[in-house]
Amino acid sequence: DERPALRKRNERTPGRGFASYESFVVGISNQSAKRITDIAIDSPGTLSPILVYGPTSVGKTHLLEGVYSEFRKNSGRKRPRYLTADEFTGQFVQGFQEKPGGDRSFRARFRDVNLLVIEDIQNLEKKIATQRELSRLIDELRAKGVQMIFSADRPLADLNFLRPELLTRLESGIVCGIETPDRDTLLQIFRRMAEERGLKIPDDVCRFVIS
């Protein structure tokens, strides 16, 4: 069934906010992924596609949103696109339901992008037609030097339910993991969250909260 699950987020939702790249807290658990995305921002297309994987609540979304925010600052004529895998599937299905030329209409949405971010590609399981379309799109965008970043909740080896052609394209890029933050990184994250909300929390309280 190619029909996506109910969408939780949508890049076109009014008031939709994206995290900044500067506010991403770097620690031992995520420093490799951060170095990779630094290159993606400084030299788009040099490392593409990038797959960032890790369990929930380790900062994958914040990192990808930060990259998206950086590309938006200097997008010019071209625009970055940020989608979940479910949104990508939904737009793909909708495109083919719009006849005639629905496939061309869908593909035109990515014609002038300078960045493509797709979250949670593990949700493409059993969506064979969508996987084929994404494989085709990766080829097209890579030929244009477009930066692509994907995220998943598990390593590439555990995404073996994806079609071989899609796995091959992901393997041809850079795969980096984010682990559960260590105590020091969690403390920095909590302090940053408190600062952003204008809260002055004593250090001993911060340490108690993350313990």
DRENDO-1510 file (C-alpha; in Angstrom, 1 decimal, always signed):
<recs>
REC; n; res; u; v; w
REC; 1; ASP; +0.0; +0.0; +0.0 .
REC; 2; GLU; +1.6; +3.2; -1.2 .
REC; 3; ARG; -0.7; +5.4; +0.8 .
REC; 4; PRO; +1.2; +7.3; +3.5 .
REC; 5; ALA; +0.3; +7.4; +7.2 .
REC; 6; LEU; -1.2; +10.5; +8.7 .
REC; 7; ARG; +1.3; +13.2; +8.4 .
REC; 8; LYS; +2.6; +14.7; +11.6 .
REC; 9; ARG; +4.6; +17.6; +10.0 .
REC; 10; ASN; +4.5; +19.5; +6.7 .
REC; 11; GLU; +7.1; +21.9; +5.4 .
REC; 12; ARG; +4.2; +24.1; +4.1 .
REC; 13; THR; +2.4; +24.3; +7.4 .
REC; 14; PRO; +1.9; +28.0; +8.3 .
REC; 15; GLY; +4.2; +29.0; +11.2 .
REC; 16; ARG; +6.3; +25.9; +10.8 .
REC; 17; GLY; +9.6; +26.5; +12.5 .
REC; 18; PHE; +12.9; +24.8; +11.8 .
REC; 19; ALA; +15.8; +24.5; +14.2 .
REC; 20; SER; +18.9; +26.5; +13.5 .
REC; 21; TYR; +22.3; +24.9; +12.8 .
REC; 22; GLU; +24.0; +27.1; +15.4 .
REC; 23; SER; +21.8; +25.7; +18.2 .
REC; 24; PHE; +22.8; +22.1; +17.5 .
REC; 25; VAL; +24.8; +20.9; +20.5 .
REC; 26; VAL; +27.9; +18.9; +19.5 .
REC; 27; GLY; +29.2; +16.0; +21.6 .
REC; 28; ILE; +30.9; +12.7; +21.3 .
REC; 29; SER; +27.7; +11.0; +20.2 .
REC; 30; ASN; +27.2; +13.2; +17.1 .
REC; 31; GLN; +30.4; +14.9; +16.2 .
REC; 32; SER; +31.0; +12.7; +13.1 .
REC; 33; ALA; +27.6; +13.5; +11.7 .
REC; 34; LYS; +28.2; +17.2; +12.4 .
REC; 35; ARG; +31.5; +17.2; +10.5 .
REC; 36; ILE; +29.7; +15.6; +7.6 .
REC; 37; THR; +26.9; +18.1; +7.5 .
REC; 38; ASP; +29.5; +20.9; +7.9 .
REC; 39; ILE; +30.9; +19.8; +4.5 .
REC; 40; ALA; +27.4; +19.5; +3.0 .
REC; 41; ILE; +26.9; +23.2; +3.9 .
REC; 42; ASP; +30.3; +24.5; +2.8 .
REC; 43; SER; +30.6; +22.3; -0.3 .
REC; 44; PRO; +27.1; +21.2; -1.4 .
REC; 45; GLY; +27.1; +18.0; -3.4 .
REC; 46; THR; +30.6; +16.9; -2.5 .
REC; 47; LEU; +29.2; +14.3; -0.2 .
REC; 48; SER; +25.8; +13.2; -1.5 .
REC; 49; PRO; +23.7; +11.5; -0.6 .
REC; 50; ILE; +24.2; +11.5; +3.2 .
REC; 51; LEU; +22.3; +9.1; +5.5 .
REC; 52; VAL; +22.1; +10.0; +9.1 .
REC; 53; TYR; +20.8; +7.2; +11.3 .
REC; 54; GLY; +20.1; +6.7; +15.0 .
REC; 55; PRO; +17.3; +6.0; +17.5 .
REC; 56; THR; +14.6; +8.5; +18.3 .
REC; 57; SER; +15.4; +11.6; +20.4 .
REC; 58; VAL; +19.1; +11.8; +19.6 .
REC; 59; GLY; +19.0; +14.9; +17.5 .
REC; 60; LYS; +18.7; +13.7; +13.9 .
REC; 61; THR; +15.8; +16.0; +13.1 .
REC; 62; HIS; +17.5; +19.0; +14.7 .
REC; 63; LEU; +20.6; +18.4; +12.6 .
REC; 64; LEU; +18.7; +18.0; +9.4 .
REC; 65; GLU; +16.5; +21.0; +10.1 .
REC; 66; GLY; +19.7; +23.0; +10.8 .
REC; 67; VAL; +21.1; +22.1; +7.5 .
REC; 68; TYR; +17.8; +23.1; +5.8 .
REC; 69; SER; +17.9; +26.4; +7.7 .
REC; 70; GLU; +21.4; +27.2; +6.4 .
REC; 71; PHE; +20.4; +26.5; +2.8 .
REC; 72; ARG; +17.4; +28.7; +3.1 .
REC; 73; LYS; +19.6; +31.7; +4.0 .
REC; 74; ASN; +21.3; +31.7; +0.6 .
REC; 75; SER; +18.9; +29.8; -1.6 .
REC; 76; GLY; +18.6; +32.3; -4.4 .
REC; 77; ARG; +16.6; +31.0; -7.3 .
REC; 78; LYS; +16.8; +27.5; -6.1 .
REC; 79; ARG; +15.0; +26.3; -3.0 .
REC; 80; PRO; +15.7; +23.5; -0.5 .
REC; 81; ARG; +13.0; +20.9; +0.1 .
REC; 82; TYR; +12.3; +19.2; +3.4 .
REC; 83; LEU; +10.0; +16.2; +3.6 .
REC; 84; THR; +9.2; +13.2; +5.7 .
REC; 85; ALA; +9.2; +9.9; +3.8 .
REC; 86; ASP; +5.4; +9.8; +4.3 .
REC; 87; GLU; +5.1; +13.3; +2.7 .
REC; 88; PHE; +7.2; +12.2; -0.2 .
REC; 89; THR; +5.0; +9.2; -0.7 .
REC; 90; GLY; +1.9; +11.2; -0.4 .
REC; 91; GLN; +3.0; +13.7; -3.0 .
REC; 92; PHE; +4.2; +10.9; -5.3 .
REC; 93; VAL; +0.8; +9.1; -5.1 .
REC; 94; GLN; -1.1; +12.4; -5.6 .
REC; 95; GLY; +1.0; +13.2; -8.6 .
REC; 96; PHE; +0.1; +10.0; -10.4 .
REC; 97; GLN; -3.6; +10.4; -9.5 .
REC; 98; GLU; -3.5; +13.8; -11.3 .
REC; 99; LYS; -4.0; +12.9; -15.0 .
REC; 100; PRO; -2.6; +13.5; -17.5 .
REC; 101; GLY; +1.0; +14.2; -16.8 .
REC; 102; GLY; +0.8; +13.6; -13.1 .
REC; 103; ASP; +4.3; +12.1; -12.9 .
REC; 104; ARG; +5.8; +15.1; -14.7 .
REC; 105; SER; +4.0; +17.4; -12.3 .
REC; 106; PHE; +5.5; +15.6; -9.3 .
REC; 107; ARG; +9.0; +15.5; -10.7 .
REC; 108; ALA; +8.8; +19.2; -11.5 .
REC; 109; ARG; +8.7; +19.9; -7.8 .
REC; 110; PHE; +12.4; +18.9; -7.5 .
REC; 111; ARG; +13.6; +20.5; -10.7 .
REC; 112; ASP; +15.2; +23.6; -9.1 .
REC; 113; VAL; +16.1; +22.4; -5.6 .
REC; 114; ASN; +19.5; +23.0; -4.1 .
REC; 115; LEU; +18.9; +20.6; -1.2 .
REC; 116; LEU; +16.7; +17.6; -0.6 .
REC; 117; VAL; +16.1; +16.4; +2.9 .
REC; 118; ILE; +13.9; +13.4; +3.6 .
REC; 119; GLU; +13.3; +12.1; +7.1 .
REC; 120; ASP; +12.5; +8.6; +8.3 .
REC; 121; ILE; +13.2; +6.6; +5.1 .
REC; 122; GLN; +12.5; +3.4; +7.0 .
REC; 123; ASN; +8.8; +4.3; +6.5 .
REC; 124; LEU; +9.3; +3.5; +2.8 .
REC; 125; GLU; +9.1; -0.2; +3.6 .
REC; 126; LYS; +6.7; -2.0; +1.2 .
REC; 127; LYS; +6.3; +1.2; -0.8 .
REC; 128; ILE; +8.0; -0.3; -3.9 .
REC; 129; ALA; +6.9; +2.3; -6.5 .
REC; 130; THR; +7.9; +5.2; -4.2 .
REC; 131; GLN; +11.3; +3.6; -3.6 .
REC; 132; ARG; +11.8; +3.3; -7.4 .
REC; 133; GLU; +10.9; +6.9; -7.8 .
REC; 134; LEU; +13.3; +8.0; -5.1 .
REC; 135; SER; +16.1; +6.0; -6.7 .
REC; 136; ARG; +15.4; +7.8; -10.0 .
REC; 137; LEU; +15.4; +11.1; -8.2 .
REC; 138; ILE; +18.7; +10.5; -6.4 .
REC; 139; ASP; +20.3; +9.8; -9.8 .
REC; 140; GLU; +18.9; +12.9; -11.3 .
REC; 141; LEU; +19.8; +15.2; -8.5 .
REC; 142; ARG; +23.3; +13.8; -8.0 .
REC; 143; ALA; +24.0; +14.4; -11.7 .
REC; 144; LYS; +23.1; +18.1; -11.0 .
REC; 145; GLY; +25.4; +18.2; -7.9 .
REC; 146; VAL; +22.4; +18.7; -5.6 .
REC; 147; GLN; +23.0; +18.0; -1.9 .
REC; 148; MET; +20.7; +15.2; -0.5 .
REC; 149; ILE; +20.4; +14.2; +3.2 .
REC; 150; PHE; +18.2; +11.4; +4.5 .
REC; 151; SER; +17.6; +10.1; +8.0 .
REC; 152; ALA; +16.6; +6.7; +9.4 .
REC; 153; ASP; +16.1; +5.1; +12.8 .
REC; 154; ARG; +18.5; +2.3; +12.1 .
REC; 155; PRO; +21.8; +1.5; +10.3 .
REC; 156; LEU; +21.8; +0.9; +6.6 .
REC; 157; ALA; +22.4; -2.9; +7.2 .
REC; 158; ASP; +19.0; -3.0; +9.0 .
REC; 159; LEU; +17.2; -1.3; +6.1 .
REC; 160; ASN; +17.5; -4.5; +4.0 .
REC; 161; PHE; +13.8; -4.3; +3.3 .
REC; 162; LEU; +14.4; -1.5; +0.9 .
REC; 163; ARG; +14.9; -2.3; -2.7 .
REC; 164; PRO; +18.5; -3.1; -3.8 .
REC; 165; GLU; +18.7; -0.1; -6.2 .
REC; 166; LEU; +17.8; +2.3; -3.4 .
REC; 167; LEU; +20.2; +0.7; -0.9 .
REC; 168; THR; +23.0; +0.8; -3.5 .
REC; 169; ARG; +22.5; +4.6; -4.0 .
REC; 170; LEU; +22.5; +5.2; -0.3 .
REC; 171; GLU; +25.7; +3.1; +0.1 .
REC; 172; SER; +27.4; +5.1; -2.6 .
REC; 173; GLY; +27.2; +8.2; -0.4 .
REC; 174; ILE; +28.1; +8.8; +3.2 .
REC; 175; VAL; +26.5; +6.9; +6.1 .
REC; 176; CYS; +27.0; +8.3; +9.6 .
REC; 177; GLY; +25.3; +7.5; +12.9 .
REC; 178; ILE; +24.2; +9.5; +15.9 .
REC; 179; GLU; +24.3; +7.7; +19.3 .
REC; 180; THR; +22.4; +8.4; +22.5 .
REC; 181; PRO; +24.0; +11.5; +24.0 .
REC; 182; ASP; +26.4; +11.1; +26.9 .
REC; 183; ARG; +25.8; +12.9; +30.2 .
REC; 184; ASP; +27.9; +16.0; +29.3 .
REC; 185; THR; +26.1; +16.4; +26.0 .
REC; 186; LEU; +22.7; +16.0; +27.6 .
REC; 187; LEU; +23.7; +18.7; +30.2 .
REC; 188; GLN; +24.7; +21.1; +27.4 .
REC; 189; ILE; +21.4; +20.4; +25.5 .
REC; 190; PHE; +19.3; +21.0; +28.6 .
REC; 191; ARG; +21.2; +24.3; +29.3 .
REC; 192; ARG; +20.6; +25.4; +25.7 .
REC; 193; MET; +16.9; +24.6; +26.0 .
REC; 194; ALA; +16.6; +26.6; +29.2 .
REC; 195; GLU; +18.5; +29.6; +27.7 .
REC; 196; GLU; +16.3; +29.6; +24.6 .
REC; 197; ARG; +13.2; +29.8; +26.9 .
REC; 198; GLY; +14.7; +32.6; +29.0 .
REC; 199; LEU; +15.0; +30.3; +32.1 .
REC; 200; LYS; +17.7; +30.6; +34.6 .
REC; 201; ILE; +18.1; +27.2; +36.2 .
REC; 202; PRO; +20.9; +26.5; +38.7 .
REC; 203; ASP; +23.6; +24.1; +37.6 .
REC; 204; ASP; +22.8; +21.6; +40.3 .
REC; 205; VAL; +19.2; +21.5; +39.2 .
REC; 206; CYS; +20.2; +20.9; +35.6 .
REC; 207; ARG; +22.4; +18.0; +36.6 .
REC; 208; PHE; +19.6; +16.5; +38.7 .
REC; 209; VAL; +17.1; +16.7; +35.8 .
REC; 210; ILE; +19.3; +14.8; +33.3 .
REC; 211; SER; +20.4; +12.2; +35.9 .
</recs>
